[in-house]
């Protein structure tokens, strides 16, 4: 199955959600600004729900200038802020006041949001998981590189000091040669069977569905997670990869970082049983076996070598025996990318045009590991993966899961 080179070009001017015109043969690329150390970077938000609001405490040097959301009620909540408000994110991307965007939409919107932003000359911060499918993720990487954009994946654990130190200890052989890694057994998504409810006034439900099939509105589908239930779009196909991509994008990112696999991934994946919650195992080319069996933490992994073990979790690490972590790193040791604030790192890289700590390729490779785990469960068999070609070897059925049908006009 061939890899799509880009997402389809879309014209931004004069397009409504229901009327999308084909763009020119080449992407719309606006001149990139060169930012001085004290120059303000104007930020626009695509989606202003729960997660976006948690990301609105921006570092000095960034200023919110615009927001977009397909729910007018959410836009109205910010009407006293003085920000320009848009019901269609493509209209916001036309604004010269917007230099960069924060994408905090549901997973099934990430690829289109990000590629359109790149083609409009905007730098991007995209919440994790970065993509809905492997093919979408690669299209996002290509859009970033083609348009010379700075892209930060919202894998904020990369900017937690304890996570970095724990990964450095593993990378520098404190546990000896790593042979096994244990992680959390993240569940895959299931089908939504929620009944129909009236669409709230002010919500463009058809656009919220975007590339996914038409289905009735329900509040527990519209929200990302619903307290006390297993509902929320993050739990359902075709809107998400479930907690395998939801929390897995955190934990598996730390595992990829500690193993030095940011530019690649495992070569074999297999389910250890049946169903959407069965354990899943992976093997890397160097022989390391990763087991998602609930013997490791949700936000990282338990790394076992011939000298001991190190656990790296969300904002913390621990060694067994403890002496493995006591000696400071030497200057000749491997030192990983140091960032103390994820948003500040993005701003610094917007100014320098360097790659941030969670560059788009890193985000794509981590999310791909999550997708592989889901596909192993869906097919129910052992699969051989080629991380360079990003395809399963000799298995067209498994390869059919690398992308999903997309409802027109929101298509690759």
Number of C-alpha atoms within 10 A of each C-alpha: 9 8 15 13 15 18 18 18 20 21 16 21 13 10 14 14 17 10 9 16 15 12 14 10 9 8 21 19 16 14 10 14 12 11 15 11 10 10 11 15 22 17 24 28 28 30 26 24 18 12 15 17 12 10 15 15 12 14 14 11 15 19 17 23 19 23 25 24 22 22 22 16 13 17 21 10 10 14 11 7 10 10 16 17 21 20 21 20 23 23 16 23 28 16 14 12 16 22 23 27 26 27 28 24 22 24 25 26 25 23 26 23 23 28 26 25 30 30 23 24 26 31 29 27 27 26 23 26 29 35 30 26 23 26 24 27 25 23 22 29 23 20 24 25 14 14 22 17 24 25 32 31 26 26 25 19 24 27 22 18 17 18 23 25 21 24 29 22 24 29 21 16 16 22 23 16 17 22 16 18 26 22 27 24 22 26 23 27 22 16 10 17 11 14 11 11 10 9 13 13 10 13 16 16 18 17 18 19 21 20 22 21 13 12 14 15 19 17 18 18 20 17 15 21 15 16 9 6 8 12 20 21 25 28 26 21 17 23 24 26 30 25 19 31 32 22 20 30 28 25 28 27 28 27 26 22 22 25 19 16 16 20 15 21 24 25 19 21 26 23 26 19 13 15 13 19 18 16 22 25 22 26 20 17 11 10 13 19 19 23 25 27 19 14 14 21 19 21 23 34 32 23 27 21 18 13 14 18 22 25 23 29 23 19 17 16 21 16 21 14 12 11 10 19 19 8 9 8 14 9 7 6 13 15 16 16 13 14 19 15 16 23 22 18 19 27 26 17 18 24 17 15 17 14 18 24 23 25 21 29 24 24 28 30 27 31 28 30 25 28 24 27 25 27 23 23 24 16 15 17 15 16 21 18 24 15 17 10 10 19 21 21 15 11 12 11 10 21 17 14 18 22 15 17 13 15 14 13 16 18 15 21
